[in-house]
């Protein structure tokens, strides 16, 4: 695998993006695309308009489609599944701009729920169900959005293929892997099975703060392209102001031989390495960053503190809540219930996976630290 990463300054202008994508692809040893079936996998977390910076921008998707057509591909598909299983897929594709692009370009929007699943073996989860559709195409092009993430710190290349786990299976994975290290192992296993042929990151306008949906849009003005998923995520983590080793998926995927984590061993094309890091990006207020400060020699005591006393938890702001029940439906541990007056969280059941925070369309859920966490870490 070539640990090259191409990073270009970019705007949402189709012809300019096509030029940059064409030029970037020349640096990689890619297979012949002629007459092949290709799935483009964007990040479509929720039915949100492109200006919110929650989903992959349709202009980038259209630019990729037109470049692929120049290579005389057979069929092109666009597909993803949202975090909220009750979301109507047609509505999702319409609001995110994918339906308009698909109709104009005469490509296929695929309903991944209708294809059944294949099960891959997992160290953490036993089996992970992934849409069978990945076996119906020749190649997958991974097009994530560059965003912070309250649970995993960052969502980008490796995290994006989690969308190929359909339905409530996503919630089941969260219920099984209740800490980010184990969840990262699941993400890496999924990515390894999906094995995209190329990764093209929408970092033109990404998200900082309480991502992946409750943060604020941030103009990074970049597209990042590469075959090596770890190398691309390393560059992406630097753009978000993180050290690459802070991101569990980087570390775990590197250990499994999926890519290069050391910046000195990554050939960065189009941008000087020392200009990539953004120290002023607003980070997520992650409880798991706090827990790393607990001394490892404390052993079981540290584990108890980690799970019980030093914690971060979701709080519903009743004045913002419209009782849409998305939080209730998406909670993997059934910790949220509806009443006519308000939504209620049972904190004895809450595993702090933050799915409710991630998927709330009203930004009506904030994250709070426990009293001990505030005392120890501010």
C-alpha positions as CSV (number, residue, x, y, z in Angstrom):
1,X,0.0,0.0,0.0
2,X,1.2,3.5,-0.9
3,X,1.2,5.8,2.1
4,X,0.7,8.9,0.0
5,X,-1.9,11.5,0.9
6,X,-2.9,14.2,-1.4
7,X,-4.3,17.3,0.2
8,X,-5.6,20.3,-1.9
9,X,-7.1,23.6,-1.1
10,X,-10.7,23.4,-2.3
11,X,-14.1,25.1,-2.5
12,X,-17.5,23.6,-3.4
13,X,-17.0,24.3,-7.1
14,X,-17.6,21.3,-9.3
15,X,-15.2,21.9,-12.2
16,X,-12.4,22.8,-9.9
17,X,-13.0,19.7,-7.7
18,X,-13.0,17.5,-10.8
19,X,-9.6,18.8,-11.8
20,X,-8.2,18.2,-8.3
21,X,-9.7,14.7,-8.1
22,X,-8.3,13.8,-11.6
23,X,-4.9,15.0,-10.6
24,X,-4.9,13.3,-7.2
25,X,-5.9,9.9,-8.6
26,X,-2.8,9.9,-10.8
27,X,-0.6,9.4,-7.7
28,X,-2.3,6.0,-6.9
29,X,-2.1,2.6,-8.4
30,X,-5.8,2.1,-9.0
31,X,-7.6,-0.7,-10.8
32,X,-9.4,-0.4,-14.1
33,X,-12.8,1.2,-13.6
34,X,-14.2,0.6,-17.1
35,X,-17.5,-1.3,-17.0
36,X,-17.3,-1.8,-13.2
37,X,-20.0,-1.3,-10.7
38,X,-19.0,1.3,-8.1
39,X,-20.6,2.3,-4.8
40,X,-20.0,5.8,-3.5
41,X,-20.3,5.8,0.3
42,X,-20.9,9.4,1.7
43,X,-21.5,10.3,5.3
44,X,-25.3,10.7,5.6
45,X,-25.7,10.6,9.3
46,X,-29.1,12.3,9.2
47,X,-31.6,14.1,7.0
48,X,-29.7,17.4,7.2
49,X,-29.1,20.1,4.5
50,X,-25.6,20.4,3.2
51,X,-25.0,23.8,4.7
52,X,-25.1,22.3,8.2
53,X,-21.8,20.5,7.5
54,X,-23.2,17.2,9.0
55,X,-23.2,15.3,5.8
56,X,-20.9,14.9,2.7
57,X,-21.6,17.8,0.3
58,X,-23.4,16.8,-2.9
59,X,-21.2,19.0,-5.1
60,X,-18.2,16.8,-4.2
61,X,-20.3,13.6,-4.9
62,X,-21.3,15.0,-8.3
63,X,-17.7,15.8,-9.1
64,X,-16.6,12.3,-8.3
65,X,-19.4,10.9,-10.4
66,X,-18.4,12.9,-13.4
67,X,-14.7,11.9,-13.1
68,X,-15.9,8.2,-12.9
69,X,-18.0,8.6,-16.0
70,X,-14.8,9.8,-17.8
71,X,-13.4,6.4,-17.0
72,X,-16.4,4.6,-18.6
73,X,-17.6,2.9,-15.5
74,X,-20.5,0.5,-15.7
75,X,-23.0,1.5,-13.0
76,X,-22.6,4.0,-10.1
77,X,-24.5,3.7,-6.9
78,X,-24.8,6.1,-3.9
79,X,-25.7,4.5,-0.6
80,X,-25.6,4.9,3.1
81,X,-27.8,4.3,6.2
82,X,-28.6,7.0,8.7
83,X,-28.0,6.7,12.5
84,X,-31.8,7.0,13.1
85,X,-33.4,3.9,11.9
86,X,-36.8,5.5,11.6
87,X,-35.6,8.0,9.0
88,X,-37.2,7.6,5.6
89,X,-34.4,6.9,3.1
90,X,-36.1,8.9,0.3
91,X,-36.4,11.9,2.6
92,X,-32.8,11.4,3.7
93,X,-31.5,11.4,0.1
94,X,-33.7,14.4,-0.8
95,X,-32.7,16.7,2.1
96,X,-29.0,15.9,1.8
97,X,-29.0,16.7,-1.9
98,X,-28.2,13.2,-3.1
99,X,-31.5,12.7,-4.8
100,X,-31.1,15.7,-7.0
101,X,-27.5,14.6,-7.9
102,X,-28.6,11.1,-8.7
103,X,-31.5,12.2,-10.9
104,X,-29.3,14.7,-12.8
105,X,-26.4,12.3,-13.3
106,X,-28.7,9.2,-13.9
107,X,-27.0,7.1,-11.2
108,X,-28.6,4.8,-8.6
109,X,-29.6,5.6,-5.0
110,X,-29.5,2.3,-3.2
111,X,-31.7,1.2,-0.3
112,X,-29.2,-0.8,1.7
113,X,-31.9,-2.1,4.0
114,X,-33.3,-4.3,1.3
115,X,-30.2,-6.4,0.6
116,X,-29.9,-8.4,3.8
117,X,-26.5,-8.8,5.6
118,X,-23.3,-10.7,5.7
119,X,-21.7,-11.4,9.0
120,X,-18.0,-10.8,9.6
121,X,-16.2,-12.2,12.6
122,X,-15.3,-9.7,15.3
123,X,-13.0,-9.9,18.3
124,X,-15.3,-7.7,20.3
125,X,-18.8,-8.3,18.9
126,X,-18.7,-11.9,17.8
127,X,-20.3,-11.1,14.5
128,X,-20.9,-7.8,12.8
129,X,-23.7,-7.6,10.2
130,X,-22.8,-5.6,7.1
131,X,-25.0,-4.9,4.1
132,X,-24.7,-7.6,1.4
133,X,-24.6,-4.9,-1.2
134,X,-20.9,-4.5,-0.8
135,X,-20.6,-7.9,-2.6
136,X,-22.7,-6.7,-5.5
137,X,-20.3,-4.0,-6.6
138,X,-16.7,-4.2,-7.8
139,X,-15.3,-1.2,-5.9
140,X,-16.3,1.2,-3.1
141,X,-15.3,4.8,-3.0
142,X,-15.4,6.2,0.6
143,X,-16.3,9.9,0.9
144,X,-16.5,10.9,4.6
145,X,-17.0,14.3,6.1
146,X,-14.3,15.7,8.3
147,X,-15.8,16.2,11.8
148,X,-15.1,15.9,15.5
149,X,-17.0,13.2,17.3
150,X,-18.2,13.1,20.9
151,X,-17.5,9.4,21.4
152,X,-14.5,8.7,19.0
153,X,-13.0,12.3,18.9
154,X,-13.0,12.2,15.1
155,X,-15.1,10.7,12.4
156,X,-13.5,10.4,9.0
157,X,-12.3,7.5,6.7
158,X,-12.4,4.5,9.0
159,X,-15.4,5.6,11.0
160,X,-17.4,6.3,7.8
161,X,-17.9,2.7,6.8
162,X,-19.9,2.1,10.0
163,X,-22.8,3.4,7.9
164,X,-22.8,0.1,6.0
165,X,-24.0,-1.6,9.2
166,X,-27.8,-1.4,8.6
167,X,-30.7,-0.7,11.0
168,X,-30.6,-1.4,14.7
169,X,-27.4,-3.3,14.3
170,X,-25.6,0.0,14.8
171,X,-27.2,0.3,18.3
172,X,-26.2,-3.3,19.1
173,X,-22.6,-2.5,18.3
174,X,-22.7,0.5,20.7
175,X,-24.3,-1.7,23.4
176,X,-21.6,-4.3,23.1
177,X,-18.6,-1.9,22.8
178,X,-19.3,0.7,25.5
179,X,-15.9,2.3,25.5
180,X,-14.2,3.9,22.5
181,X,-11.3,1.5,22.3
182,X,-13.5,-1.5,21.8
183,X,-15.8,0.4,19.5
184,X,-12.7,1.4,17.5
185,X,-11.8,-2.3,17.1
186,X,-15.3,-2.9,15.6
187,X,-14.9,0.1,13.2
188,X,-11.5,-1.2,12.0
189,X,-12.9,-4.7,11.5
190,X,-15.8,-3.2,9.4
191,X,-13.4,-1.0,7.4
192,X,-11.1,-4.0,6.7
193,X,-14.0,-6.0,5.3
194,X,-15.4,-3.1,3.2
195,X,-11.9,-2.2,1.9
196,X,-12.6,0.9,-0.2
197,X,-10.5,1.4,-3.3
198,X,-9.9,5.1,-2.5
199,X,-10.9,7.6,0.2
200,X,-11.9,11.2,-0.6
201,X,-12.5,13.3,2.4
202,X,-14.8,16.3,2.3
203,X,-12.8,18.7,4.5
204,X,-13.9,21.8,2.7
205,X,-16.4,22.7,5.4
206,X,-16.2,20.3,8.3
207,X,-17.3,20.4,11.9
208,X,-15.6,21.4,15.1
209,X,-16.9,21.3,18.7
210,X,-19.6,18.8,19.7
211,X,-19.6,16.8,16.5
212,X,-20.7,14.9,14.6
213,X,-24.0,16.8,14.4
214,X,-24.2,19.3,17.4
215,X,-21.0,21.1,16.7
216,X,-20.3,24.1,14.5
217,X,-19.3,24.3,10.8
218,X,-15.7,25.1,10.3
219,X,-14.1,26.0,7.0
220,X,-10.9,23.9,6.5
221,X,-10.9,24.4,2.8
222,X,-9.4,21.0,2.0
223,X,-10.0,17.7,0.2
224,X,-7.9,14.8,1.4
225,X,-7.4,11.8,-0.9
226,X,-5.5,8.5,-0.4
227,X,-5.6,4.7,-0.5
228,X,-4.0,4.2,2.9
229,X,-6.9,4.8,5.4
230,X,-4.7,5.3,8.4
231,X,-2.5,7.9,6.6
232,X,-5.5,9.8,5.4
233,X,-7.0,9.8,8.9
234,X,-3.7,10.8,10.4
235,X,-3.7,13.9,8.2
236,X,-7.3,14.5,9.0
237,X,-6.8,14.2,12.7
238,X,-4.0,16.9,12.5
239,X,-6.4,19.2,10.6
240,X,-8.8,18.7,13.6
241,X,-6.0,19.6,16.0
242,X,-5.5,16.0,17.4
243,X,-2.3,14.1,17.6
244,X,-2.7,10.9,15.5
245,X,-2.1,8.6,18.4
246,X,-5.1,10.2,20.3
247,X,-7.5,8.6,17.7
248,X,-8.1,4.9,18.6
249,X,-8.9,3.9,15.1
250,X,-5.5,5.2,13.9
251,X,-3.6,3.2,16.5
252,X,-5.6,0.0,16.1
253,X,-5.7,0.0,12.3
254,X,-2.0,0.7,12.2
255,X,-1.3,-2.3,14.5
256,X,-3.4,-4.5,12.2
257,X,-1.3,-3.5,9.2
258,X,-3.9,-1.4,7.5
259,X,-1.8,1.7,7.1
260,X,0.9,4.1,8.3
261,X,0.5,6.3,11.5
262,X,3.9,8.0,11.6
263,X,3.7,11.3,9.7
264,X,7.4,11.1,8.8
265,X,6.6,8.0,6.8
266,X,3.7,9.5,5.0
267,X,4.3,11.3,1.7
268,X,2.0,14.4,1.8
269,X,1.4,15.9,-1.6
270,X,0.0,19.3,-2.2
271,X,0.6,20.8,1.3
272,X,3.6,21.2,3.5
273,X,3.4,18.8,6.5
274,X,4.1,21.5,9.1
275,X,1.1,23.5,7.9
276,X,-1.5,20.8,8.4
277,X,-2.0,20.9,12.2
278,X,-4.8,23.2,13.5
279,X,-4.3,23.8,17.2
280,X,-7.2,26.2,17.5
281,X,-10.0,23.8,16.4
282,X,-12.7,23.5,19.1
283,X,-12.5,19.9,20.4
284,X,-15.2,17.7,21.8
285,X,-15.5,17.7,25.6
286,X,-14.8,14.0,25.8
287,X,-15.1,12.1,29.0
288,X,-12.7,9.5,27.6
289,X,-9.9,12.1,27.3
290,X,-10.4,12.8,31.0
291,X,-10.3,9.1,31.8
292,X,-6.8,8.8,30.2
293,X,-5.5,11.0,33.0
294,X,-6.3,8.4,35.6
295,X,-3.0,6.7,36.4
296,X,-2.8,3.2,34.9
297,X,-1.3,1.7,38.0
298,X,-4.6,2.1,39.8
299,X,-5.9,-1.0,37.9
300,X,-9.4,-2.0,39.1
301,X,-9.8,1.2,41.0
302,X,-9.2,3.2,37.8
303,X,-11.7,1.0,36.0
304,X,-14.3,1.7,38.7
305,X,-13.7,5.4,38.5
306,X,-13.8,5.2,34.7
307,X,-17.2,3.6,34.6
308,X,-19.0,5.0,37.7
309,X,-17.5,8.2,39.1
310,X,-15.6,10.0,36.5
311,X,-18.1,10.1,33.7
312,X,-19.9,12.2,31.2
313,X,-23.5,11.9,30.5
314,X,-26.3,13.3,28.3
315,X,-28.8,15.9,29.6
316,X,-32.0,16.7,27.7
317,X,-32.8,20.4,27.6
318,X,-36.6,20.3,27.8
319,X,-37.1,23.8,26.4
320,X,-35.5,22.7,23.1
321,X,-36.9,19.2,23.0
322,X,-39.8,18.6,20.6
323,X,-40.3,15.0,21.8
324,X,-39.6,13.5,18.3
325,X,-38.4,10.4,20.1
326,X,-35.3,9.9,17.9
327,X,-33.2,9.7,21.1
328,X,-35.5,7.0,22.4
329,X,-35.4,5.0,19.2
330,X,-31.6,5.3,18.8
331,X,-30.6,4.4,22.4
332,X,-28.8,1.0,22.3
333,X,-29.5,0.3,26.0
334,X,-33.2,1.6,26.1
335,X,-32.3,4.2,28.6
336,X,-34.6,6.9,27.3
337,X,-38.4,6.9,27.6
338,X,-41.2,9.1,26.4
339,X,-43.7,10.8,28.6
340,X,-46.3,13.5,27.5
341,X,-44.4,16.0,29.6
342,X,-40.8,15.2,28.7
343,X,-38.2,12.6,27.6
344,X,-36.6,10.9,30.6
345,X,-33.1,9.3,30.8
346,X,-32.5,6.4,33.1
347,X,-28.9,7.0,34.1
348,X,-28.6,3.5,35.6
349,X,-29.0,2.2,32.0
350,X,-27.1,4.9,30.2
351,X,-23.7,3.7,28.9
352,X,-22.6,7.2,27.7
353,X,-22.3,6.2,24.0
354,X,-23.9,9.6,23.1
355,X,-26.0,8.3,20.3
356,X,-28.8,10.4,21.5
357,X,-26.6,13.5,21.4
358,X,-25.3,12.6,18.0
359,X,-28.7,12.1,16.4
360,X,-30.8,14.8,18.1
361,X,-32.0,17.1,15.2
362,X,-32.8,20.0,17.7
363,X,-29.4,20.0,19.5
364,X,-31.5,19.5,22.6
365,X,-29.1,17.2,24.4
366,X,-25.9,18.5,26.0
367,X,-23.1,16.6,27.7
368,X,-22.3,17.1,31.3
369,X,-19.4,15.9,33.5
370,X,-19.9,14.2,36.8
371,X,-19.1,16.1,39.9
372,X,-15.8,14.2,40.4
373,X,-14.8,14.7,36.8
374,X,-15.3,18.5,37.2
375,X,-13.4,18.5,40.5
376,X,-10.4,16.5,39.1
377,X,-10.2,17.9,35.6
378,X,-12.2,21.2,35.5
